[in-house]
Structures are given as C-alpha cells and as structure tokens.
Amino acid sequence: MLTKQEIKNVAALARLGLQEENIERYQKDLSGILDYFKQMEELDTENIQPIGHIAGTSNVFREDQKKELDEKERNAILKNAPEIKNDLIKVRSVL
C-alpha cells in the first residue's frame, strides 16, 4: 500500500488540492489501481495479436471532394461568414 507521503507527492505532482481527511481514501483507491496493474503485468500475452484500435477500423471519414459553386451559391456562403478577407472566410488562429 502507498504511504501517506507518497499520496501527498502524487497529489502535488498532479496539482491537486488534497485535504487531510481524504488521504486515507485516496491511499486505498490508488493502491487498488496499482494492484490491478500488477495483475495485468502477470497475464500471459504471448499468443495475443496486438491491435491498433479496439473496433479494428481505420479511417472512417470520406475523402474530400471539391465542389464547384456558381457565384450565387458562393455569395450566399460568404454572406453568412462572420468575417471575410480577400474573398475568403477569415477564422481565428487555431494554434
């Protein structure tokens, strides 16, 4: 079982405000989680195929397709945009 000091250290690393009365509960819960991982380490996975995704699927998205718009459709789209610059829809920076 983890010590109270180890629980306090983990809480500090995770930047969690840990109240003294909760330390014993977290000590029990976190120790149980770590014990579960120990059990998983003991499993024989010699003949188990590794998988990349639980459902076995890869990319489910469709390929992008270019759609030619006439000027009326294009203007209708641009009219609904919150901001336009050089005939393009301007969006906020993502990064």
BELFEN-V944017 format. One record per residue. N is the residue number from 1. RES is the residue in one letter. PSI is psi in whole degrees, -180 to 180 (* if undefined). D_CENTER is the distance of its C-alpha to the mean C-alpha in Angstrom with 2 decimals. Layout:
BEGIN
N RES PSI D_CENTER
N RES PSI D_CENTER
END
This chain:
BEGIN
1 M 143 29.54
2 L 147 27.86
3 T 165 30.22
4 K -36 29.90
5 Q -38 29.72
6 E -39 26.77
7 I -43 24.92
8 K -40 25.90
9 N -44 24.71
10 V -43 21.23
11 A -40 21.10
12 A -42 22.36
13 L -36 19.82
14 A 0 16.97
15 R 46 19.08
16 L 137 19.72
17 G 108 23.08
18 L 123 24.60
19 Q 145 27.84
20 E -38 30.55
21 E -13 31.05
22 N -9 27.47
23 I -43 27.64
24 E -40 29.40
25 R -45 26.91
26 Y -34 23.93
27 Q -46 26.19
28 K -47 26.72
29 D -48 23.14
30 L -37 21.61
31 S -39 24.61
32 G -40 24.08
33 I -45 20.52
34 L -36 21.90
35 D -38 24.83
36 Y -41 22.66
37 F -36 21.13
38 K -41 24.76
39 Q -40 25.70
40 M -34 23.06
41 E -27 24.46
42 E -10 27.84
43 L 142 26.96
44 D 111 28.84
45 T 21 26.50
46 E -45 29.30
47 N 22 29.67
48 I 126 26.08
49 Q 131 24.72
50 P 145 21.28
51 I 150 18.92
52 G -26 16.12
53 H 140 14.72
54 I -35 15.75
55 A -7 17.46
56 G 13 19.11
57 T 161 18.37
58 S -111 17.51
59 N 119 17.51
60 V 1 18.40
61 F 150 18.85
62 R 160 22.43
63 E 145 24.08
64 D 140 24.76
65 Q 134 28.34
66 K 134 30.52
67 K 123 32.53
68 E 130 35.74
69 L 144 36.47
70 D 171 39.89
71 E -35 40.57
72 K -46 40.58
73 E -43 37.05
74 R -46 35.80
75 N -36 37.49
76 A -40 36.09
77 I -47 32.50
78 L -32 33.28
79 K -31 35.06
80 N -8 31.91
81 A 141 29.84
82 P -31 29.53
83 E 139 30.63
84 I 140 32.42
85 K 125 33.50
86 N 45 35.78
87 D 25 35.37
88 L 154 31.57
89 I 124 28.90
90 K 131 27.64
91 V 161 24.05
92 R 154 22.48
93 S 138 20.97
94 V -37 17.23
95 L * 17.07
END
